[in-house]
Amino acid sequence: MTTIWPKFVELYSKLTRILYESGEVDIVVALVLQRAAYMPEVCTTLADTVNELLAEGRKIPTYVCWVSTRNALANMDLLQKKHVPCFDWPERTARAVAGIADYADFLKSRGVDISKR
């Protein structure tokens, strides 16, 4: 998507919806990189899309890998205020998502039904 940044608002939302509806994924991690991070409308639209999908009953964990400078942190707040967790940099995002997946596996091994959460 890097070469078509004028369409970021449309594409982040559309691609997230496609992933949710595919039946092929267990988790979605959107990478919000420098250019997109400076576009508040990308963050707002992405958060709205995720919340719409969750409201429709689609329970796919969704996180954002945030890669930008401090100047764009207000836009990351737009996502987090709408309950879309963000993690700095790919390594931290991978560790956080792995920890969440491990915890989900632990709960399942104890007989906890996490599908209703």
Secondary structure, DSSP 8 states (H G I E B T S, - for coil): -GGGGGGHHHHHHHHHHHHHHHS--S-EEEEE-HHHHT-HHHHHHHHHHHHHHHHTT----EEEEE---GGGHHHHHHHHHTT--EEESHHHHHHHHHHHHHHHHHHHHTT--GGG-
